């Protein structure tokens, strides 16, 4: 599980343009805690770990209140996945490990 721990510089390709954020991940068994911090603010995240795959939900308030369903898979020092924004669709997430 420790292979997914760390700090990740991520980019989500959204209709509002590229949303860059720093995701931190600290696993504890089959769960993880951390933060997702970017230009739209910072939020605490908790989720599940299944091998190299992370799943979590983020509640955001900017640009509007909504819940985002996120899934990402770690492969070495890269992370790829998607962010589901309900009726707005799903957007690709990519990133690299920085720590």
C-alpha angles and dihedrals in degrees: 000000000000089000089080096048118106145063119307130194102215137185125199116197101222134165086257090059130261111341109205119198142159114238119196120197129192115175127210110182109303095347136066140199131199146114138274111209126180145131091296092055141272128287135181113242133199126179149137133284123213109177104303095342123102124197124187144148122229123198110209133183101192127103083005136335110276143133119246121205109211132191125177136170123210120218110178106299097348131082126197132175146108141277116216115209100184113237090006092067134234127305130200120253122202133169152145134238114256100173 
